[in-house]
Amino acid sequence: MKYDIAIIGGGPAGYNAAERAAANGLKTILFEMKELGGVCLNEGCIPTKTLLYSAKILNNINHASHYGLRVNSSLNLI
C-alpha cells in the first residue's frame, strides 16, 4: 500500500497529526510500538496527576482539624 504520510509515534502529537492528516484527505499510516496516547496519557502525566490529586484529598481529610472541621468517618484505601 502507498501512503501520503507516515507518522511515527502515537502520543498526543502523533495521533492528533494522524487524525488531522486523514481528515484533510491524506492517506495516513500511524506507527506506535505500544498503546495510542503514548507515555503521557497511559503511564506518565495523566495517571501521575490523578494519583497526586487523590493524595492531596487524603492529606486534606487528615488535616481537616486545621481548618476547623471534624471528620467523623472512616476511610478504606483499596
C-alpha positions as CSV (number, residue, x, y, z in Angstrom):
1,M,0.0,0.0,0.0
2,K,1.1,3.6,-0.6
3,Y,0.5,6.4,1.9
4,D,0.8,10.1,1.6
5,I,2.2,10.4,5.1
6,A,3.6,8.1,7.8
7,I,3.6,9.2,11.4
8,I,5.9,7.6,13.9
9,G,4.6,7.7,17.5
10,G,1.1,7.6,18.7
11,G,1.5,10.1,21.6
12,P,-0.6,13.2,21.8
13,A,1.1,14.9,18.9
14,G,1.2,11.8,16.7
15,Y,-2.4,10.7,17.0
16,N,-3.5,14.3,16.6
17,A,-1.4,14.7,13.4
18,A,-2.7,11.4,12.0
19,E,-6.3,12.4,12.6
20,R,-5.8,15.8,11.0
21,A,-3.9,14.4,8.0
22,A,-6.6,11.8,7.4
23,A,-9.4,14.4,7.9
24,N,-7.7,16.5,5.2
25,G,-7.7,13.7,2.7
26,L,-4.2,12.3,3.1
27,K,-3.8,8.5,3.1
28,T,-2.3,8.2,6.5
29,I,-0.5,5.4,8.5
30,L,0.5,5.7,12.1
31,F,3.2,3.5,13.8
32,E,3.0,3.0,17.6
33,M,5.0,0.4,19.5
34,K,2.7,0.2,22.5
35,E,-0.6,1.9,23.1
36,L,-2.1,5.0,21.4
37,G,-1.7,8.0,23.7
38,G,2.0,7.4,24.5
39,V,3.6,7.5,27.9
40,C,2.0,10.8,29.0
41,L,-1.6,9.5,28.6
42,N,-1.1,5.9,29.7
43,E,1.8,6.0,32.2
44,G,3.1,9.4,33.0
45,C,1.4,12.8,33.2
46,I,-2.3,12.0,33.5
47,P,-2.1,8.9,35.8
48,T,0.5,10.7,38.0
49,K,-1.7,13.8,38.3
50,T,-4.7,11.6,39.2
51,L,-2.6,9.9,42.0
52,L,-1.3,13.2,43.3
53,Y,-4.8,14.7,43.4
54,S,-6.0,11.7,45.4
55,A,-3.1,12.0,47.8
56,K,-3.9,15.7,48.2
57,I,-7.5,15.0,49.1
58,L,-6.4,12.4,51.6
59,N,-4.0,14.9,53.1
60,N,-6.7,17.5,53.4
61,I,-9.0,15.0,55.1
62,N,-6.2,14.1,57.6
63,H,-5.6,17.7,58.4
64,A,-9.3,18.9,58.4
65,S,-9.0,20.0,62.0
66,H,-6.6,22.7,60.9
67,Y,-9.5,24.2,59.0
68,G,-12.0,23.9,61.9
69,L,-13.5,20.7,60.5
70,R,-14.0,17.3,62.2
71,V,-14.2,14.2,60.1
72,N,-16.4,11.5,61.6
73,S,-16.0,8.8,59.1
74,S,-13.6,6.0,58.3
75,L,-11.6,5.7,55.1
76,N,-10.8,2.4,53.5
77,L,-8.0,2.5,50.9
78,I,-8.1,0.0,48.1
